[in-house]
């Protein structure tokens, strides 16, 4: 069943879909929007800032199954629901050791917020009046976590979740055309959680250092020794998804 991986274990069985009104994005939502609670919104930056909006489908479907509208940049390029021949951008480092320019940008992720707010207000939309526009989060994995950090100054975002990521401690980006510095941490205007994968996670030192520097907003660090890949490929997104759901329920729904 191609839909099974994104269904989640929460009370609102989730679906993963593309919507022609929001091209180059993948949407995770309760299958029955009208019987779900008012939907919180999570916009997601993919690992490697890739264009595969299905790369974290088990994790994002789990969040959606608890009554959230989750929007990832990209398209469905992996998993049983991907069309034949689809494959995410998987270019490796160049001769200079830098990874290529990301296939998705921070602005691609931000478009999910713009769209959700517009759909909530649009007459005839299936989301009309069904979205809690005061309950919006930004999240992402690895390079996508840097996108979430870059989105933090957006006043619409009420919390940020940074998975297996953090600003490079030497402030030298390993990704072409991605500019990051510890000064970006000053952009947090909301509570933030870092969810890291232990000492074997290549982002462990960076994310841990970020956490020690954040003094001006509430911050938390969760850590499980699973490495940089987290628990995204485990059923229902594994432990990291459980932490993410609990954090969202606390920060967005009290």
Secondary structure, DSSP 8 states (H G I E B T S, - for coil): -TTGGGS-SSSS-EEEE--TTSTTEEEEEESSGGGS-SEEEEEEE-GGG-SBTTTTHHHHHHHHTTTEEEEEESB--SSTTS-TT---------TTS-B---SS-HHHHHHHHHHHHHHHHSTT-TTTTTEEEEEEEEEEETHHHHHHHHHTT-TT--EEEEES----TT---SBTT----GGGGGG--SEEEEEE--TTSTTHHHHHHHHHH--SS-EEEEE-SS-TTTTTTSGGGHHHHHHHHHHHHHHHH-
